[in-house]
Amino acid sequence: MGWTAGALSQPFTALAAIEFDLGPDFAARVIDTVRYGTVIYAAVRSRKDQEIWGLVLLAERRDGLLYTKPVSEDMGPAEDRCPARILDLLTEPSNDHARQWRERCRARLAQPRPRKGQTVTFANPLTFTNDEAHSTFTYHGGSRFRTITGCECHIRCWQELQFTVAQ
């Protein structure tokens, strides 16, 4: 499946993006949605009201246009940050791709989440542009960390790395 592009005539919400790409009848079957940046997660009721399945919709606004790409859970989406409130609504998965996607999402949810001021140690040292390598940091929120030597740094996508949080 490719991307759909066009002008969105209403405010950019998760449900509006779903309706834009998949139509109002489909959007009427959406039970709940969550949007994290350019990724929308949704629980969708089947046409016969028998099952509830997961949808990932990639949605990005650029140059006045909305670009969307739907990926159902049975296609095994790469995006795996679906929150528990959506996962908890889903009925039995339709295939192994859906089952594995849900397992990846649940595994991500089970990872420890540091609070500001806690020590985070990454399994492998991170090398920075000044050639310093560090594996232990103090968490300052979002993607901001401080090294033991006091350097403040921004670590993109740090949640995707293996790490532990000191209690």
Buried (B, 14 or more C-beta within 10 A) or exposed (E): EEEBBEEBEEEEEBBBBBBBBBEEEBBEBBEBBBBEEBBBBBBBBEEEEEBBBBBBBBBBEEEEEBBBBBBBBBBBBEBBBBBEEBBEBBEEBBEEBBBBBBEBBEEBBEEEEBEEEBBBBBEEEBEEEEEEEBBBBBBBEEEBBBBEEEEEBEBEEBEEEEBBBEE
